[in-house]
Amino acid sequence: MTAIADIFPAEGEFLAPDEVVITFDHGIPVAIDGETVSVAEARRMLSARGEAQRIGRGEACAALERRTGGGCASVRLVLYDGRITVA
């Protein structure tokens, strides 16, 4: 699993858009980028990756929750420069 410290760029480094694929089972996140995670781990990782892209704390999680239904599916988000886009 990616360490949260590895998400943030070094000072002065350019940060490319971050594409995140979240997989759900019956509306519950079960994997991020193909790696199995708990709900708590999914929230932590998504929040950290969002913050690295200047997205407010918890905004990436909130955006994801608005876009998920109760089924089994994958959702792809692109986090970049303070914006969240569903790809």
C-alpha positions as CSV (number, residue, x, y, z in Angstrom):
1,M,0.0,0.0,0.0
2,T,1.2,3.5,-0.7
3,A,2.4,5.4,2.3
4,I,0.7,8.7,2.9
5,A,4.0,10.4,3.1
6,D,4.8,9.2,-0.5
7,I,1.8,11.1,-1.8
8,F,3.0,14.6,-1.3
9,P,5.6,16.0,-3.7
10,A,8.9,17.4,-2.6
11,E,9.1,21.2,-2.2
12,G,9.1,22.8,-5.7
13,E,8.1,19.6,-7.5
14,F,5.2,19.7,-10.0
15,L,2.2,17.6,-8.9
16,A,0.5,15.7,-11.8
17,P,-3.2,14.9,-11.7
18,D,-3.9,12.0,-9.5
19,E,-6.3,9.4,-10.9
20,V,-7.9,7.3,-8.2
21,V,-10.0,4.2,-8.9
22,I,-12.3,3.1,-6.0
23,T,-14.0,-0.2,-6.2
24,F,-17.3,-0.8,-4.3
25,D,-19.2,-3.8,-3.1
26,H,-22.8,-3.1,-2.3
27,G,-22.0,0.6,-1.8
28,I,-19.0,0.0,0.5
29,P,-15.5,0.9,-0.7
30,V,-13.4,-2.3,-0.8
31,A,-10.3,-1.3,-2.9
32,I,-8.3,1.8,-4.0
33,D,-6.3,1.4,-7.2
34,G,-6.8,-2.4,-7.0
35,E,-5.5,-2.7,-3.4
36,T,-7.9,-4.1,-0.8
37,V,-8.7,-1.5,1.9
38,S,-11.0,-1.1,4.9
39,V,-13.5,1.7,4.9
40,A,-11.4,3.7,7.3
41,E,-8.2,3.2,5.1
42,A,-10.2,4.2,2.0
43,R,-11.3,7.5,3.7
44,R,-7.8,8.2,5.0
45,M,-6.1,7.6,1.6
46,L,-8.7,9.5,-0.4
47,S,-8.5,12.5,2.0
48,A,-4.7,12.5,1.9
49,R,-4.6,12.3,-1.9
50,G,-7.1,15.1,-2.1
51,E,-5.2,17.3,0.3
52,A,-2.0,16.7,-1.8
53,Q,-4.0,18.3,-4.7
54,R,-5.2,21.3,-2.6
55,I,-8.7,19.8,-2.1
56,G,-10.1,20.5,1.3
57,R,-10.1,17.9,4.0
58,G,-12.8,15.4,3.4
59,E,-14.0,17.0,0.2
60,A,-12.9,14.1,-1.9
61,C,-14.7,11.6,0.3
62,A,-17.8,13.7,0.3
63,A,-17.7,13.9,-3.6
64,L,-17.3,10.2,-3.8
65,E,-20.2,9.5,-1.4
66,R,-22.5,11.7,-3.6
67,R,-21.7,9.6,-6.7
68,T,-22.0,6.1,-5.3
69,G,-25.1,3.9,-5.3
70,G,-25.8,0.7,-3.5
71,G,-24.3,-1.6,-6.2
72,C,-21.0,-3.1,-7.1
73,A,-19.0,-0.8,-9.3
74,S,-15.8,1.2,-9.7
75,V,-15.6,4.9,-9.7
76,R,-12.6,6.8,-11.2
77,L,-11.9,10.3,-9.8
78,V,-9.2,12.7,-11.0
79,L,-7.9,14.9,-8.3
80,Y,-6.0,18.0,-9.5
81,D,-5.3,21.5,-8.5
82,G,-8.2,21.9,-6.1
83,R,-10.7,20.2,-8.3
84,I,-12.4,16.8,-8.3
85,T,-13.6,15.3,-11.6
86,V,-15.4,12.0,-12.2
87,A,-13.7,10.3,-15.2
